[in-house]
Amino acid sequence: MLKQIKSDIYHLMHPKMAFFLTSISKDGKPNVMACAWATPVSEEPPIMVVCVSKESYTAELIKQTKEFAINIPTKNLLKPLMICGKTSGRNTDKFLKAKLKQIKSNSLKTPLIDGCIGYIECKLFKVVDAGECYAFLGNVVHASADNRFFKKNAWTEDSEIPLHLSGAKMVYFKE
């Protein structure tokens, strides 16, 4: 028997890959948030979409600087991921609080996070009003992955990428 779902309908689409979304202010202050709402929307050209609350500091920064980066962690970075998901970067240096080390990106001013196993760097080209969120569409300007965990165009079971279920609940891919 099917049960009607009236709220939190998006959970029907979970688990989703959990990742760090990095951005930067016009004056060079980096920011990071935990996110799970992203997907590729085109292969040619490569385009990603990330959805972020309209009220978030991250949304403000992406709209200002027109760039963002997706940083794909392993379960080794779960604690910092949780810290970044529960704290606003507006008044807190989340890199410091979560003990994350920044590394230079290949194509953006926005930094990447050291220790991640994949990165997707994007230049914003369109913002779509999507309810309480903005859907940020970005052209992929650079992407890279750790070849120990990304083989034959797929993540291996050893990658242990966190998959978000709901709240603080995570599972990990196992083949």
C-alpha positions in Angstrom: 0.0 0.0 0.0 1.3 3.5 -0.9 1.4 6.2 1.7 0.9 9.8 0.6 3.8 12.1 1.3 2.7 15.6 2.1 5.9 17.3 3.4 9.6 16.9 2.8 8.8 15.3 -0.5 12.5 15.8 -1.6 13.5 12.9 0.7 12.0 10.6 -1.8 15.0 11.5 -4.0 17.6 10.8 -1.3 20.2 9.6 -0.7 22.2 12.3 -2.4 25.9 12.9 -2.5 26.9 15.2 0.3 29.6 17.7 -0.5 31.3 21.0 0.4 30.1 24.0 -1.6 32.8 26.7 -1.6 32.4 30.3 -2.6 34.2 33.6 -2.0 33.3 37.2 -1.3 34.2 40.1 -3.5 36.9 41.1 -1.0 38.4 37.6 -0.9 36.8 36.0 2.2 36.3 32.3 1.5 33.1 30.5 2.6 32.1 26.8 2.7 28.8 25.1 3.3 27.6 21.5 3.4 25.2 20.7 0.5 23.5 17.8 -1.1 21.3 19.4 -3.8 23.3 19.3 -7.0 23.2 17.5 -10.3 24.6 17.7 -13.8 22.0 19.1 -16.2 24.1 18.9 -19.4 27.0 16.9 -20.8 27.8 19.2 -23.7 28.5 21.7 -22.6 29.1 20.5 -19.1 26.7 22.3 -16.8 26.0 21.7 -13.1 23.1 23.0 -10.9 23.3 23.6 -7.2 20.3 24.6 -5.1 20.9 26.9 -2.1 18.6 28.6 0.3 17.9 32.2 -0.8 18.6 33.4 2.8 22.1 31.8 3.0 25.4 33.6 2.9 26.5 31.2 0.2 23.7 32.3 -2.1 24.7 35.9 -1.6 28.3 35.2 -2.4 27.6 33.1 -5.5 25.4 35.9 -6.9 28.1 38.5 -6.2 31.1 36.7 -7.6 29.4 34.4 -10.1 31.4 31.3 -9.2 31.3 28.2 -7.0 33.1 24.9 -6.5 31.8 21.5 -5.5 34.3 19.6 -3.3 33.5 15.9 -3.0 34.7 14.5 0.4 35.0 11.0 1.8 33.6 9.9 5.2 37.0 11.0 6.7 35.6 14.6 6.4 32.2 13.8 7.9 32.8 15.8 11.1 33.8 19.0 9.2 30.9 18.4 6.8 28.5 18.4 9.7 30.1 21.6 11.2 29.7 23.3 7.9 26.1 22.2 7.7 25.1 23.7 11.0 26.9 27.0 11.0 26.5 30.2 8.9 29.6 31.6 7.4 28.2 35.1 7.6 29.9 35.7 11.0 32.0 32.6 11.4 35.1 31.4 9.6 33.9 27.8 8.9 37.3 26.8 7.4 38.8 27.6 10.8 35.9 26.1 12.9 35.9 22.9 10.9 39.7 22.7 10.6 39.6 22.6 6.8 42.6 23.6 4.7 42.1 25.6 1.6 43.9 24.9 -1.6 44.0 27.0 -4.8 41.5 26.1 -7.5 42.6 25.7 -11.1 40.2 28.3 -12.6 38.5 30.3 -9.9 39.2 32.7 -7.0 37.1 30.4 -4.9 39.3 28.0 -2.9 39.0 24.2 -2.9 39.2 22.0 0.2 42.3 19.9 0.7 41.6 16.2 1.2 38.6 15.9 -1.0 38.6 13.3 -3.8 36.9 15.3 -6.5 36.3 18.9 -7.5 34.0 20.7 -9.9 34.7 24.3 -10.5 31.9 26.4 -12.0 31.2 29.8 -13.5 27.7 31.0 -12.8 25.7 31.8 -15.9 22.1 31.7 -14.7 20.1 32.0 -11.5 16.6 30.4 -11.3 14.1 31.3 -8.6 13.1 27.9 -7.2 10.8 28.3 -4.2 12.9 28.9 -1.1 16.1 28.3 -3.0 18.0 29.7 -5.9 19.1 27.1 -8.5 22.5 28.2 -9.6 23.5 27.0 -13.1 27.2 26.9 -13.7 29.4 26.1 -16.6 32.0 23.6 -15.6 35.4 25.2 -16.2 37.5 22.5 -14.5 36.9 19.1 -12.9 39.3 16.7 -11.4 39.1 13.4 -9.3 41.5 11.3 -7.4 42.4 8.4 -9.7 42.6 6.0 -6.7 38.8 6.4 -6.3 37.5 7.4 -9.7 38.2 4.7 -12.3 36.5 4.0 -15.7 34.3 7.1 -15.2 32.8 6.0 -11.9 33.5 6.2 -8.2 34.9 3.0 -6.7 33.3 1.4 -3.6 36.5 2.5 -1.7 35.6 6.1 -2.2 33.2 6.1 0.8 31.5 9.3 -0.3 28.8 10.4 2.2 25.3 10.1 0.9 22.8 12.2 2.7 19.5 10.6 3.9 18.0 13.3 6.1 19.2 15.5 9.0 22.6 14.1 10.2 21.9 10.6 8.7 24.4 9.5 6.2 25.1 6.2 4.4 28.1 5.3 2.2 28.3 3.7 -1.2 29.3 0.0 -1.1 29.2 -2.1 -4.2 
